[in-house]
Amino acid sequence: MANIKIRLSIDEKIYEEFKRYCEEKELTISKEVELFMKGVIKGEEYDRV
């Protein structure tokens, strides 16, 4: 499958915290978002505050 580019509007503080989280764990933000989306599609629960 081909990857596509998307544009998101995210709270700056949340983005910066998540960016640090990913950097510390040597993860990419895009892959983590993709995994989150796959989980939602599969019906996995998440904390929706």
DOMIZA-66184 format. One record per residue: chain; residue in three letters; x, y, z of N, C-alpha, C, O in turn. Coordinates in steps of 0.2 Angstrom, whole numbers, padded with zeros to 4 digits. Layout:
+---+-----+-------+-------+-------+-------+-------+-------+-------+-------+-------+-------+-------+-------+
: c :   r :   n.u :   n.v :   n.w :  ca.u :  ca.v :  ca.w :   c.u :   c.v :   c.w :   o.u :   o.v :   o.w :
+---+-----+-------+-------+-------+-------+-------+-------+-------+-------+-------+-------+-------+-------+
: A : ALA :     X :     Y :     Z :     X :     Y :     Z :     X :     Y :     Z :     X :     Y :     Z :
...
+---+-----+-------+-------+-------+-------+-------+-------+-------+-------+-------+-------+-------+-------+
END
This chain:
+---+-----+-------+-------+-------+-------+-------+-------+-------+-------+-------+-------+-------+-------+
: c :   r :   n.u :   n.v :   n.w :  ca.u :  ca.v :  ca.w :   c.u :   c.v :   c.w :   o.u :   o.v :   o.w :
+---+-----+-------+-------+-------+-------+-------+-------+-------+-------+-------+-------+-------+-------+
: A : MET :  0004 : -0006 :  0000 :  0000 :  0000 :  0000 :  0004 :  0006 :  0000 :  0010 :  0006 :  0003 :
: A : ALA :  0002 :  0011 : -0003 :  0006 :  0018 : -0004 :  0004 :  0022 :  0002 : -0002 :  0022 :  0005 :
: A : ASN :  0009 :  0026 :  0005 :  0007 :  0030 :  0010 :  0005 :  0037 :  0007 :  0007 :  0039 :  0002 :
: A : ILE :  0001 :  0040 :  0011 : -0002 :  0047 :  0009 :  0000 :  0052 :  0014 :  0001 :  0050 :  0020 :
: A : LYS :  0001 :  0058 :  0012 :  0002 :  0063 :  0017 : -0004 :  0067 :  0019 : -0009 :  0068 :  0015 :
: A : ILE : -0005 :  0068 :  0026 : -0011 :  0072 :  0028 : -0009 :  0077 :  0032 : -0003 :  0078 :  0035 :
: A : ARG : -0013 :  0082 :  0033 : -0012 :  0088 :  0038 : -0017 :  0088 :  0043 : -0023 :  0087 :  0042 :
: A : LEU : -0014 :  0088 :  0049 : -0018 :  0088 :  0056 : -0018 :  0095 :  0059 : -0013 :  0098 :  0059 :
: A : SER : -0023 :  0096 :  0063 : -0023 :  0102 :  0068 : -0023 :  0099 :  0075 : -0028 :  0096 :  0077 :
: A : ILE : -0017 :  0100 :  0079 : -0016 :  0096 :  0085 : -0014 :  0102 :  0090 : -0010 :  0106 :  0088 :
: A : ASP : -0017 :  0101 :  0096 : -0015 :  0106 :  0101 : -0007 :  0106 :  0102 : -0004 :  0100 :  0102 :
: A : GLU : -0004 :  0112 :  0102 :  0003 :  0112 :  0102 :  0007 :  0108 :  0108 :  0012 :  0105 :  0107 :
: A : LYS :  0004 :  0109 :  0114 :  0007 :  0106 :  0120 :  0007 :  0098 :  0119 :  0011 :  0095 :  0121 :
: A : ILE :  0001 :  0096 :  0117 :  0000 :  0089 :  0116 :  0005 :  0086 :  0111 :  0009 :  0081 :  0112 :
: A : TYR :  0006 :  0090 :  0105 :  0011 :  0088 :  0100 :  0018 :  0088 :  0103 :  0021 :  0083 :  0102 :
: A : GLU :  0020 :  0093 :  0106 :  0027 :  0093 :  0109 :  0028 :  0087 :  0114 :  0033 :  0084 :  0114 :
: A : GLU :  0023 :  0086 :  0118 :  0024 :  0080 :  0123 :  0024 :  0074 :  0119 :  0029 :  0070 :  0121 :
: A : PHE :  0020 :  0073 :  0114 :  0020 :  0066 :  0111 :  0027 :  0066 :  0107 :  0029 :  0060 :  0106 :
: A : LYS :  0029 :  0071 :  0104 :  0035 :  0071 :  0100 :  0041 :  0069 :  0104 :  0045 :  0065 :  0102 :
: A : ARG :  0041 :  0072 :  0111 :  0047 :  0070 :  0115 :  0046 :  0062 :  0117 :  0051 :  0059 :  0117 :
: A : TYR :  0040 :  0060 :  0118 :  0039 :  0053 :  0120 :  0041 :  0049 :  0114 :  0045 :  0044 :  0116 :
: A : CYS :  0040 :  0050 :  0108 :  0042 :  0046 :  0102 :  0050 :  0047 :  0102 :  0053 :  0042 :  0100 :
: A : GLU :  0052 :  0052 :  0103 :  0060 :  0053 :  0102 :  0063 :  0049 :  0107 :  0068 :  0045 :  0106 :
: A : GLU :  0061 :  0049 :  0114 :  0064 :  0045 :  0119 :  0063 :  0037 :  0117 :  0068 :  0034 :  0119 :
: A : LYS :  0058 :  0035 :  0114 :  0057 :  0028 :  0113 :  0059 :  0026 :  0106 :  0058 :  0021 :  0103 :
: A : GLU :  0062 :  0031 :  0102 :  0065 :  0030 :  0095 :  0059 :  0028 :  0091 :  0060 :  0023 :  0087 :
: A : LEU :  0053 :  0031 :  0091 :  0047 :  0030 :  0087 :  0046 :  0036 :  0082 :  0049 :  0041 :  0083 :
: A : THR :  0042 :  0034 :  0077 :  0040 :  0040 :  0073 :  0033 :  0041 :  0074 :  0029 :  0037 :  0076 :
: A : ILE :  0032 :  0048 :  0074 :  0025 :  0050 :  0076 :  0020 :  0047 :  0071 :  0014 :  0045 :  0073 :
: A : SER :  0022 :  0047 :  0064 :  0017 :  0045 :  0059 :  0015 :  0037 :  0060 :  0009 :  0035 :  0059 :
: A : LYS :  0020 :  0033 :  0062 :  0019 :  0026 :  0063 :  0014 :  0025 :  0069 :  0010 :  0021 :  0069 :
: A : GLU :  0015 :  0029 :  0075 :  0011 :  0029 :  0081 :  0004 :  0031 :  0079 : -0001 :  0028 :  0082 :
: A : VAL :  0003 :  0036 :  0075 : -0004 :  0038 :  0073 : -0007 :  0033 :  0069 : -0013 :  0031 :  0070 :
: A : GLU : -0003 :  0030 :  0064 : -0006 :  0024 :  0060 : -0008 :  0018 :  0065 : -0013 :  0015 :  0063 :
: A : LEU : -0004 :  0016 :  0070 : -0006 :  0011 :  0074 : -0012 :  0013 :  0078 : -0016 :  0008 :  0079 :
: A : PHE : -0013 :  0019 :  0080 : -0019 :  0021 :  0084 : -0025 :  0020 :  0079 : -0030 :  0018 :  0082 :
: A : MET : -0024 :  0022 :  0073 : -0030 :  0022 :  0068 : -0032 :  0015 :  0067 : -0038 :  0013 :  0067 :
: A : LYS : -0027 :  0010 :  0066 : -0028 :  0003 :  0065 : -0032 :  0001 :  0071 : -0037 : -0003 :  0071 :
: A : GLY : -0030 :  0003 :  0077 : -0033 :  0000 :  0084 : -0041 :  0003 :  0084 : -0045 : -0001 :  0086 :
: A : VAL : -0042 :  0009 :  0082 : -0049 :  0011 :  0082 : -0053 :  0007 :  0077 : -0059 :  0005 :  0079 :
: A : ILE : -0050 :  0006 :  0071 : -0054 :  0002 :  0066 : -0056 : -0005 :  0069 : -0061 : -0007 :  0067 :
: A : LYS : -0051 : -0008 :  0072 : -0052 : -0015 :  0075 : -0057 : -0015 :  0081 : -0058 : -0020 :  0084 :
: A : GLY : -0058 : -0009 :  0084 : -0063 : -0008 :  0089 : -0059 : -0009 :  0096 : -0063 : -0010 :  0101 :
: A : GLU : -0053 : -0007 :  0096 : -0049 : -0007 :  0102 : -0051 : -0001 :  0106 : -0052 :  0004 :  0103 :
: A : GLU : -0051 : -0001 :  0113 : -0053 :  0004 :  0117 : -0047 :  0009 :  0118 : -0042 :  0007 :  0118 :
: A : TYR : -0049 :  0015 :  0119 : -0044 :  0020 :  0120 : -0047 :  0026 :  0125 : -0053 :  0026 :  0125 :
: A : ASP : -0043 :  0029 :  0128 : -0046 :  0034 :  0133 : -0047 :  0041 :  0129 : -0043 :  0045 :  0127 :
: A : ARG : -0054 :  0042 :  0128 : -0056 :  0047 :  0124 : -0059 :  0053 :  0128 : -0065 :  0052 :  0130 :
: A : VAL : -0054 :  0057 :  0130 : -0056 :  0062 :  0135 : -0059 :  0068 :  0132 : -0061 :  0073 :  0135 :
+---+-----+-------+-------+-------+-------+-------+-------+-------+-------+-------+-------+-------+-------+
END
